[in-house]
Amino acid sequence: MSDTTRKELEETLKLYEAQLKDETFFNLTFEEKLELADNLHNIKMKLNGVKPDNTYIDCVGCGS
């Protein structure tokens, strides 16, 4: 993963984490909260090398 890609993912992760702390998080629908959690999970997996780049499989370990 290039440095630019890593920085972009880290910035996006910070934005999503800020949304979790924001008061408006509680006004989101259940589906929107799930999408936010899924996005956070996917970015963390990419940053930690759990998920291969450019793959359609989100989670190799559990198959979800």
mmCIF file of the N, C-alpha and C atoms, coordinates in Angstrom:
data_MODEL
# 
_entry.id   MODEL 
# 
loop_
_atom_site.group_PDB 
_atom_site.id 
_atom_site.type_symbol 
_atom_site.label_atom_id 
_atom_site.label_alt_id 
_atom_site.label_comp_id 
_atom_site.label_asym_id 
_atom_site.label_entity_id 
_atom_site.label_seq_id 
_atom_site.pdbx_PDB_ins_code 
_atom_site.Cartn_x 
_atom_site.Cartn_y 
_atom_site.Cartn_z 
_atom_site.occupancy 
_atom_site.B_iso_or_equiv 
_atom_site.pdbx_formal_charge 
_atom_site.auth_seq_id 
_atom_site.auth_comp_id 
_atom_site.auth_asym_id 
_atom_site.auth_atom_id 
_atom_site.pdbx_PDB_model_num 
ATOM 1   N N  . MET A 1 1  ? 0.849   -1.168  0.000  1.00 0.00 ? 1  MET A N  1 
ATOM 2   C CA . MET A 1 1  ? 0.000   0.000   0.000  1.00 0.00 ? 1  MET A CA 1 
ATOM 3   C C  . MET A 1 1  ? 0.899   1.237   0.000  1.00 0.00 ? 1  MET A C  1 
ATOM 4   N N  . SER A 1 2  ? 0.580   2.163   -0.860 1.00 0.00 ? 2  SER A N  1 
ATOM 5   C CA . SER A 1 2  ? 1.396   3.369   -0.961 1.00 0.00 ? 2  SER A CA 1 
ATOM 6   C C  . SER A 1 2  ? 1.136   4.294   0.229  1.00 0.00 ? 2  SER A C  1 
ATOM 7   N N  . ASP A 1 3  ? 2.079   5.198   0.452  1.00 0.00 ? 3  ASP A N  1 
ATOM 8   C CA . ASP A 1 3  ? 1.932   6.156   1.550  1.00 0.00 ? 3  ASP A CA 1 
ATOM 9   C C  . ASP A 1 3  ? 0.719   7.052   1.352  1.00 0.00 ? 3  ASP A C  1 
ATOM 10  N N  . THR A 1 4  ? 0.469   7.428   0.106  1.00 0.00 ? 4  THR A N  1 
ATOM 11  C CA . THR A 1 4  ? -0.677  8.279   -0.192 1.00 0.00 ? 4  THR A CA 1 
ATOM 12  C C  . THR A 1 4  ? -1.983  7.567   0.136  1.00 0.00 ? 4  THR A C  1 
ATOM 13  N N  . THR A 1 5  ? -2.089  6.325   -0.266 1.00 0.00 ? 5  THR A N  1 
ATOM 14  C CA . THR A 1 5  ? -3.296  5.540   0.008  1.00 0.00 ? 5  THR A CA 1 
ATOM 15  C C  . THR A 1 5  ? -3.484  5.370   1.506  1.00 0.00 ? 5  THR A C  1 
ATOM 16  N N  . ARG A 1 6  ? -2.400  5.076   2.214  1.00 0.00 ? 6  ARG A N  1 
ATOM 17  C CA . ARG A 1 6  ? -2.471  4.903   3.674  1.00 0.00 ? 6  ARG A CA 1 
ATOM 18  C C  . ARG A 1 6  ? -2.958  6.190   4.339  1.00 0.00 ? 6  ARG A C  1 
ATOM 19  N N  . LYS A 1 7  ? -2.425  7.333   3.917  1.00 0.00 ? 7  LYS A N  1 
ATOM 20  C CA . LYS A 1 7  ? -2.828  8.612   4.505  1.00 0.00 ? 7  LYS A CA 1 
ATOM 21  C C  . LYS A 1 7  ? -4.300  8.904   4.221  1.00 0.00 ? 7  LYS A C  1 
ATOM 22  N N  . GLU A 1 8  ? -4.745  8.598   3.011  1.00 0.00 ? 8  GLU A N  1 
ATOM 23  C CA . GLU A 1 8  ? -6.154  8.811   2.661  1.00 0.00 ? 8  GLU A CA 1 
ATOM 24  C C  . GLU A 1 8  ? -7.065  7.939   3.520  1.00 0.00 ? 8  GLU A C  1 
ATOM 25  N N  . LEU A 1 9  ? -6.670  6.681   3.705  1.00 0.00 ? 9  LEU A N  1 
ATOM 26  C CA . LEU A 1 9  ? -7.463  5.783   4.539  1.00 0.00 ? 9  LEU A CA 1 
ATOM 27  C C  . LEU A 1 9  ? -7.476  6.243   5.992  1.00 0.00 ? 9  LEU A C  1 
ATOM 28  N N  . GLU A 1 10 ? -6.343  6.711   6.499  1.00 0.00 ? 10 GLU A N  1 
ATOM 29  C CA . GLU A 1 10 ? -6.280  7.199   7.878  1.00 0.00 ? 10 GLU A CA 1 
ATOM 30  C C  . GLU A 1 10 ? -7.140  8.442   8.065  1.00 0.00 ? 10 GLU A C  1 
ATOM 31  N N  . GLU A 1 11 ? -7.155  9.331   7.072  1.00 0.00 ? 11 GLU A N  1 
ATOM 32  C CA . GLU A 1 11 ? -7.989  10.528  7.146  1.00 0.00 ? 11 GLU A CA 1 
ATOM 33  C C  . GLU A 1 11 ? -9.475  10.162  7.124  1.00 0.00 ? 11 GLU A C  1 
ATOM 34  N N  . THR A 1 12 ? -9.826  9.224   6.265  1.00 0.00 ? 12 THR A N  1 
ATOM 35  C CA . THR A 1 12 ? -11.213 8.768   6.193  1.00 0.00 ? 12 THR A CA 1 
ATOM 36  C C  . THR A 1 12 ? -11.612 8.101   7.496  1.00 0.00 ? 12 THR A C  1 
ATOM 37  N N  . LEU A 1 13 ? -10.728 7.325   8.068  1.00 0.00 ? 13 LEU A N  1 
ATOM 38  C CA . LEU A 1 13 ? -10.985 6.667   9.346  1.00 0.00 ? 13 LEU A CA 1 
ATOM 39  C C  . LEU A 1 13 ? -11.253 7.709   10.435 1.00 0.00 ? 13 LEU A C  1 
ATOM 40  N N  . LYS A 1 14 ? -10.461 8.771   10.458 1.00 0.00 ? 14 LYS A N  1 
ATOM 41  C CA . LYS A 1 14 ? -10.667 9.838   11.443 1.00 0.00 ? 14 LYS A CA 1 
ATOM 42  C C  . LYS A 1 14 ? -12.030 10.496  11.270 1.00 0.00 ? 14 LYS A C  1 
ATOM 43  N N  . LEU A 1 15 ? -12.450 10.695  10.019 1.00 0.00 ? 15 LEU A N  1 
ATOM 44  C CA . LEU A 1 15 ? -13.759 11.292  9.767  1.00 0.00 ? 15 LEU A CA 1 
ATOM 45  C C  . LEU A 1 15 ? -14.883 10.398  10.280 1.00 0.00 ? 15 LEU A C  1 
ATOM 46  N N  . TYR A 1 16 ? -14.772 9.095   10.002 1.00 0.00 ? 16 TYR A N  1 
ATOM 47  C CA . TYR A 1 16 ? -15.796 8.159   10.462 1.00 0.00 ? 16 TYR A CA 1 
ATOM 48  C C  . TYR A 1 16 ? -15.826 8.074   11.981 1.00 0.00 ? 16 TYR A C  1 
ATOM 49  N N  . GLU A 1 17 ? -14.655 8.072   12.609 1.00 0.00 ? 17 GLU A N  1 
ATOM 50  C CA . GLU A 1 17 ? -14.604 8.013   14.065 1.00 0.00 ? 17 GLU A CA 1 
ATOM 51  C C  . GLU A 1 17 ? -15.174 9.287   14.679 1.00 0.00 ? 17 GLU A C  1 
ATOM 52  N N  . ALA A 1 18 ? -14.974 10.426  14.018 1.00 0.00 ? 18 ALA A N  1 
ATOM 53  C CA . ALA A 1 18 ? -15.563 11.678  14.495 1.00 0.00 ? 18 ALA A CA 1 
ATOM 54  C C  . ALA A 1 18 ? -17.085 11.617  14.409 1.00 0.00 ? 18 ALA A C  1 
ATOM 55  N N  . GLN A 1 19 ? -17.600 10.972  13.384 1.00 0.00 ? 19 GLN A N  1 
ATOM 56  C CA . GLN A 1 19 ? -19.053 10.817  13.259 1.00 0.00 ? 19 GLN A CA 1 
ATOM 57  C C  . GLN A 1 19 ? -19.610 9.996   14.410 1.00 0.00 ? 19 GLN A C  1 
ATOM 58  N N  . LEU A 1 20 ? -18.859 9.012   14.872 1.00 0.00 ? 20 LEU A N  1 
ATOM 59  C CA . LEU A 1 20 ? -19.308 8.192   16.001 1.00 0.00 ? 20 LEU A CA 1 
ATOM 60  C C  . LEU A 1 20 ? -19.431 9.016   17.277 1.00 0.00 ? 20 LEU A C  1 
ATOM 61  N N  . LYS A 1 21 ? -18.564 10.000  17.433 1.00 0.00 ? 21 LYS A N  1 
ATOM 62  C CA . LYS A 1 21 ? -18.558 10.833  18.633 1.00 0.00 ? 21 LYS A CA 1 
ATOM 63  C C  . LYS A 1 21 ? -19.537 11.997  18.540 1.00 0.00 ? 21 LYS A C  1 
ATOM 64  N N  . ASP A 1 22 ? -19.999 12.295  17.340 1.00 0.00 ? 22 ASP A N  1 
ATOM 65  C CA . ASP A 1 22 ? -20.892 13.422  17.106 1.00 0.00 ? 22 ASP A CA 1 
ATOM 66  C C  . ASP A 1 22 ? -22.297 13.109  17.633 1.00 0.00 ? 22 ASP A C  1 
ATOM 67  N N  . GLU A 1 23 ? -22.987 14.130  18.117 1.00 0.00 ? 23 GLU A N  1 
ATOM 68  C CA . GLU A 1 23 ? -24.347 13.966  18.634 1.00 0.00 ? 23 GLU A CA 1 
ATOM 69  C C  . GLU A 1 23 ? -25.313 13.471  17.559 1.00 0.00 ? 23 GLU A C  1 
ATOM 70  N N  . THR A 1 24 ? -25.066 13.821  16.327 1.00 0.00 ? 24 THR A N  1 
ATOM 71  C CA . THR A 1 24 ? -25.985 13.435  15.255 1.00 0.00 ? 24 THR A CA 1 
ATOM 72  C C  . THR A 1 24 ? -25.952 11.938  14.988 1.00 0.00 ? 24 THR A C  1 
ATOM 73  N N  . PHE A 1 25 ? -24.950 11.233  15.515 1.00 0.00 ? 25 PHE A N  1 
ATOM 74  C CA . PHE A 1 25 ? -24.881 9.778   15.344 1.00 0.00 ? 25 PHE A CA 1 
ATOM 75  C C  . PHE A 1 25 ? -26.151 9.125   15.872 1.00 0.00 ? 25 PHE A C  1 
ATOM 76  N N  . PHE A 1 26 ? -26.684 9.661   16.962 1.00 0.00 ? 26 PHE A N  1 
ATOM 77  C CA . PHE A 1 26 ? -27.864 9.066   17.572 1.00 0.00 ? 26 PHE A CA 1 
ATOM 78  C C  . PHE A 1 26 ? -29.124 9.308   16.746 1.00 0.00 ? 26 PHE A C  1 
ATOM 79  N N  . ASN A 1 27 ? -29.056 10.233  15.804 1.00 0.00 ? 27 ASN A N  1 
ATOM 80  C CA . ASN A 1 27 ? -30.195 10.509  14.925 1.00 0.00 ? 27 ASN A CA 1 
ATOM 81  C C  . ASN A 1 27 ? -30.160 9.673   13.645 1.00 0.00 ? 27 ASN A C  1 
ATOM 82  N N  . LEU A 1 28 ? -29.098 8.903   13.445 1.00 0.00 ? 28 LEU A N  1 
ATOM 83  C CA . LEU A 1 28 ? -28.989 8.074   12.253 1.00 0.00 ? 28 LEU A CA 1 
ATOM 84  C C  . LEU A 1 28 ? -29.926 6.873   12.356 1.00 0.00 ? 28 LEU A C  1 
ATOM 85  N N  . THR A 1 29 ? -30.338 6.390   11.205 1.00 0.00 ? 29 THR A N  1 
ATOM 86  C CA . THR A 1 29 ? -31.147 5.168   11.190 1.00 0.00 ? 29 THR A CA 1 
ATOM 87  C C  . THR A 1 29 ? -30.244 3.977   11.483 1.00 0.00 ? 29 THR A C  1 
ATOM 88  N N  . PHE A 1 30 ? -30.860 2.860   11.787 1.00 0.00 ? 30 PHE A N  1 
ATOM 89  C CA . PHE A 1 30 ? -30.110 1.640   12.072 1.00 0.00 ? 30 PHE A CA 1 
ATOM 90  C C  . PHE A 1 30 ? -29.228 1.268   10.887 1.00 0.00 ? 30 PHE A C  1 
ATOM 91  N N  . GLU A 1 31 ? -29.764 1.382   9.681  1.00 0.00 ? 31 GLU A N  1 
ATOM 92  C CA . GLU A 1 31 ? -29.014 1.037   8.476  1.00 0.00 ? 31 GLU A CA 1 
ATOM 93  C C  . GLU A 1 31 ? -27.806 1.951   8.293  1.00 0.00 ? 31 GLU A C  1 
ATOM 94  N N  . GLU A 1 32 ? -27.975 3.236   8.582  1.00 0.00 ? 32 GLU A N  1 
ATOM 95  C CA . GLU A 1 32 ? -26.867 4.187   8.451  1.00 0.00 ? 32 GLU A CA 1 
ATOM 96  C C  . GLU A 1 32 ? -25.766 3.885   9.471  1.00 0.00 ? 32 GLU A C  1 
ATOM 97  N N  . LYS A 1 33 ? -26.172 3.493   10.679 1.00 0.00 ? 33 LYS A N  1 
ATOM 98  C CA . LYS A 1 33 ? -25.186 3.124   11.700 1.00 0.00 ? 33 LYS A CA 1 
ATOM 99  C C  . LYS A 1 33 ? -24.420 1.868   11.285 1.00 0.00 ? 33 LYS A C  1 
ATOM 100 N N  . LEU A 1 34 ? -25.146 0.906   10.708 1.00 0.00 ? 34 LEU A N  1 
ATOM 101 C CA . LEU A 1 34 ? -24.482 -0.307  10.231 1.00 0.00 ? 34 LEU A CA 1 
ATOM 102 C C  . LEU A 1 34 ? -23.496 0.001   9.118  1.00 0.00 ? 34 LEU A C  1 
ATOM 103 N N  . GLU A 1 35 ? -23.880 0.870   8.214  1.00 0.00 ? 35 GLU A N  1 
ATOM 104 C CA . GLU A 1 35 ? -22.995 1.240   7.106  1.00 0.00 ? 35 GLU A CA 1 
ATOM 105 C C  . GLU A 1 35 ? -21.738 1.923   7.629  1.00 0.00 ? 35 GLU A C  1 
ATOM 106 N N  . LEU A 1 36 ? -21.902 2.809   8.606  1.00 0.00 ? 36 LEU A N  1 
ATOM 107 C CA . LEU A 1 36 ? -20.758 3.490   9.205  1.00 0.00 ? 36 LEU A CA 1 
ATOM 108 C C  . LEU A 1 36 ? -19.828 2.476   9.881  1.00 0.00 ? 36 LEU A C  1 
ATOM 109 N N  . ALA A 1 37 ? -20.401 1.554   10.635 1.00 0.00 ? 37 ALA A N  1 
ATOM 110 C CA . ALA A 1 37 ? -19.597 0.520   11.307 1.00 0.00 ? 37 ALA A CA 1 
ATOM 111 C C  . ALA A 1 37 ? -18.891 -0.366  10.289 1.00 0.00 ? 37 ALA A C  1 
ATOM 112 N N  . ASP A 1 38 ? -19.564 -0.702  9.199  1.00 0.00 ? 38 ASP A N  1 
ATOM 113 C CA . ASP A 1 38 ? -18.962 -1.528  8.155  1.00 0.00 ? 38 ASP A CA 1 
ATOM 114 C C  . ASP A 1 38 ? -17.800 -0.804  7.488  1.00 0.00 ? 38 ASP A C  1 
ATOM 115 N N  . ASN A 1 39 ? -17.987 0.481   7.208  1.00 0.00 ? 39 ASN A N  1 
ATOM 116 C CA . ASN A 1 39 ? -16.914 1.271   6.601  1.00 0.00 ? 39 ASN A CA 1 
ATOM 117 C C  . ASN A 1 39 ? -15.701 1.349   7.520  1.00 0.00 ? 39 ASN A C  1 
ATOM 118 N N  . LEU A 1 40 ? -15.940 1.572   8.813  1.00 0.00 ? 40 LEU A N  1 
ATOM 119 C CA . LEU A 1 40 ? -14.845 1.613   9.783  1.00 0.00 ? 40 LEU A CA 1 
ATOM 120 C C  . LEU A 1 40 ? -14.096 0.282   9.806  1.00 0.00 ? 40 LEU A C  1 
ATOM 121 N N  . HIS A 1 41 ? -14.837 -0.794  9.854  1.00 0.00 ? 41 HIS A N  1 
ATOM 122 C CA . HIS A 1 41 ? -14.244 -2.128  9.895  1.00 0.00 ? 41 HIS A CA 1 
ATOM 123 C C  . HIS A 1 41 ? -13.398 -2.400  8.652  1.00 0.00 ? 41 HIS A C  1 
ATOM 124 N N  . ASN A 1 42 ? -13.926 -2.062  7.496  1.00 0.00 ? 42 ASN A N  1 
ATOM 125 C CA . ASN A 1 42 ? -13.200 -2.307  6.245  1.00 0.00 ? 42 ASN A CA 1 
ATOM 126 C C  . ASN A 1 42 ? -11.906 -1.501  6.162  1.00 0.00 ? 42 ASN A C  1 
ATOM 127 N N  . ILE A 1 43 ? -11.954 -0.255  6.587  1.00 0.00 ? 43 ILE A N  1 
ATOM 128 C CA . ILE A 1 43 ? -10.750 0.581   6.548  1.00 0.00 ? 43 ILE A CA 1 
ATOM 129 C C  . ILE A 1 43 ? -9.705  0.045   7.519  1.00 0.00 ? 43 ILE A C  1 
ATOM 130 N N  . LYS A 1 44 ? -10.135 -0.350  8.715  1.00 0.00 ? 44 LYS A N  1 
ATOM 131 C CA . LYS A 1 44 ? -9.185  -0.889  9.691  1.00 0.00 ? 44 LYS A CA 1 
ATOM 132 C C  . LYS A 1 44 ? -8.551  -2.175  9.181  1.00 0.00 ? 44 LYS A C  1 
ATOM 133 N N  . MET A 1 45 ? -9.334  -3.005  8.506  1.00 0.00 ? 45 MET A N  1 
ATOM 134 C CA . MET A 1 45 ? -8.781  -4.237  7.950  1.00 0.00 ? 45 MET A CA 1 
ATOM 135 C C  . MET A 1 45 ? -7.732  -3.923  6.894  1.00 0.00 ? 45 MET A C  1 
ATOM 136 N N  . LYS A 1 46 ? -7.998  -2.949  6.042  1.00 0.00 ? 46 LYS A N  1 
ATOM 137 C CA . LYS A 1 46 ? -7.026  -2.581  5.007  1.00 0.00 ? 46 LYS A CA 1 
ATOM 138 C C  . LYS A 1 46 ? -5.755  -2.020  5.621  1.00 0.00 ? 46 LYS A C  1 
ATOM 139 N N  . LEU A 1 47 ? -5.905  -1.148  6.638  1.00 0.00 ? 47 LEU A N  1 
ATOM 140 C CA . LEU A 1 47 ? -4.735  -0.550  7.271  1.00 0.00 ? 47 LEU A CA 1 
ATOM 141 C C  . LEU A 1 47 ? -3.899  -1.579  8.018  1.00 0.00 ? 47 LEU A C  1 
ATOM 142 N N  . ASN A 1 48 ? -4.540  -2.580  8.579  1.00 0.00 ? 48 ASN A N  1 
ATOM 143 C CA . ASN A 1 48 ? -3.819  -3.598  9.348  1.00 0.00 ? 48 ASN A CA 1 
ATOM 144 C C  . ASN A 1 48 ? -3.377  -4.776  8.496  1.00 0.00 ? 48 ASN A C  1 
ATOM 145 N N  . GLY A 1 49 ? -3.670  -4.741  7.214  1.00 0.00 ? 49 GLY A N  1 
ATOM 146 C CA . GLY A 1 49 ? -3.242  -5.795  6.316  1.00 0.00 ? 49 GLY A CA 1 
ATOM 147 C C  . GLY A 1 49 ? -4.036  -7.082  6.437  1.00 0.00 ? 49 GLY A C  1 
ATOM 148 N N  . VAL A 1 50 ? -5.219  -7.009  7.015  1.00 0.00 ? 50 VAL A N  1 
ATOM 149 C CA . VAL A 1 50 ? -6.050  -8.193  7.174  1.00 0.00 ? 50 VAL A CA 1 
ATOM 150 C C  . VAL A 1 50 ? -6.702  -8.571  5.855  1.00 0.00 ? 50 VAL A C  1 
ATOM 151 N N  . LYS A 1 51 ? -7.004  -7.582  5.051  1.00 0.00 ? 51 LYS A N  1 
ATOM 152 C CA . LYS A 1 51 ? -7.694  -7.804  3.787  1.00 0.00 ? 51 LYS A CA 1 
ATOM 153 C C  . LYS A 1 51 ? -6.757  -7.478  2.627  1.00 0.00 ? 51 LYS A C  1 
ATOM 154 N N  . PRO A 1 52 ? -6.609  -8.371  1.684  1.00 0.00 ? 52 PRO A N  1 
ATOM 155 C CA . PRO A 1 52 ? -5.789  -8.054  0.515  1.00 0.00 ? 52 PRO A CA 1 
ATOM 156 C C  . PRO A 1 52 ? -6.391  -6.887  -0.279 1.00 0.00 ? 52 PRO A C  1 
ATOM 157 N N  . ASP A 1 53 ? -5.539  -6.043  -0.821 1.00 0.00 ? 53 ASP A N  1 
ATOM 158 C CA . ASP A 1 53 ? -6.008  -4.923  -1.639 1.00 0.00 ? 53 ASP A CA 1 
ATOM 159 C C  . ASP A 1 53 ? -6.719  -5.433  -2.880 1.00 0.00 ? 53 ASP A C  1 
ATOM 160 N N  . ASN A 1 54 ? -7.707  -4.693  -3.335 1.00 0.00 ? 54 ASN A N  1 
ATOM 161 C CA . ASN A 1 54 ? -8.437  -4.972  -4.576 1.00 0.00 ? 54 ASN A CA 1 
ATOM 162 C C  . ASN A 1 54 ? -9.074  -6.359  -4.604 1.00 0.00 ? 54 ASN A C  1 
ATOM 163 N N  . THR A 1 55 ? -9.712  -6.729  -3.533 1.00 0.00 ? 55 THR A N  1 
ATOM 164 C CA . THR A 1 55 ? -10.398 -8.004  -3.501 1.00 0.00 ? 55 THR A CA 1 
ATOM 165 C C  . THR A 1 55 ? -11.866 -7.779  -3.191 1.00 0.00 ? 55 THR A C  1 
ATOM 166 N N  . TYR A 1 56 ? -12.713 -8.662  -3.652 1.00 0.00 ? 56 TYR A N  1 
ATOM 167 C CA . TYR A 1 56 ? -14.137 -8.525  -3.375 1.00 0.00 ? 56 TYR A CA 1 
ATOM 168 C C  . TYR A 1 56 ? -14.513 -9.189  -2.070 1.00 0.00 ? 56 TYR A C  1 
ATOM 169 N N  . ILE A 1 57 ? -13.614 -9.943  -1.471 1.00 0.00 ? 57 ILE A N  1 
ATOM 170 C CA . ILE A 1 57 ? -13.889 -10.621 -0.212 1.00 0.00 ? 57 ILE A CA 1 
ATOM 171 C C  . ILE A 1 57 ? -13.570 -9.670  0.930  1.00 0.00 ? 57 ILE A C  1 
ATOM 172 N N  . ASP A 1 58 ? -14.578 -9.330  1.759  1.00 0.00 ? 58 ASP A N  1 
ATOM 173 C CA . ASP A 1 58 ? -14.372 -8.389  2.853  1.00 0.00 ? 58 ASP A CA 1 
ATOM 174 C C  . ASP A 1 58 ? -13.700 -9.033  4.043  1.00 0.00 ? 58 ASP A C  1 
ATOM 175 N N  . CYS A 1 59 ? -14.068 -10.250 4.362  1.00 0.00 ? 59 CYS A N  1 
ATOM 176 C CA . CYS A 1 59 ? -13.523 -10.874 5.564  1.00 0.00 ? 59 CYS A CA 1 
ATOM 177 C C  . CYS A 1 59 ? -13.172 -12.320 5.256  1.00 0.00 ? 59 CYS A C  1 
ATOM 178 N N  . VAL A 1 60 ? -11.905 -12.609 5.157  1.00 0.00 ? 60 VAL A N  1 
ATOM 179 C CA . VAL A 1 60 ? -11.478 -13.954 4.823  1.00 0.00 ? 60 VAL A CA 1 
ATOM 180 C C  . VAL A 1 60 ? -11.664 -14.889 6.013  1.00 0.00 ? 60 VAL A C  1 
ATOM 181 N N  . GLY A 1 61 ? -11.448 -14.375 7.224  1.00 0.00 ? 61 GLY A N  1 
ATOM 182 C CA . GLY A 1 61 ? -11.495 -15.209 8.407  1.00 0.00 ? 61 GLY A CA 1 
ATOM 183 C C  . GLY A 1 61 ? -12.851 -15.790 8.705  1.00 0.00 ? 61 GLY A C  1 
ATOM 184 N N  . CYS A 1 62 ? -13.887 -14.961 8.695  1.00 0.00 ? 62 CYS A N  1 
ATOM 185 C CA . CYS A 1 62 ? -15.217 -15.453 9.072  1.00 0.00 ? 62 CYS A CA 1 
ATOM 186 C C  . CYS A 1 62 ? -16.119 -15.675 7.873  1.00 0.00 ? 62 CYS A C  1 
ATOM 187 N N  . GLY A 1 63 ? -15.731 -15.192 6.719  1.00 0.00 ? 63 GLY A N  1 
ATOM 188 C CA . GLY A 1 63 ? -16.516 -15.420 5.508  1.00 0.00 ? 63 GLY A CA 1 
ATOM 189 C C  . GLY A 1 63 ? -17.726 -14.522 5.347  1.00 0.00 ? 63 GLY A C  1 
ATOM 190 N N  . SER A 1 64 ? -17.846 -13.496 6.203  1.00 0.00 ? 64 SER A N  1 
ATOM 191 C CA . SER A 1 64 ? -19.025 -12.613 6.060  1.00 0.00 ? 64 SER A CA 1 
ATOM 192 C C  . SER A 1 64 ? -18.825 -11.562 4.999  1.00 0.00 ? 64 SER A C  1 
# 
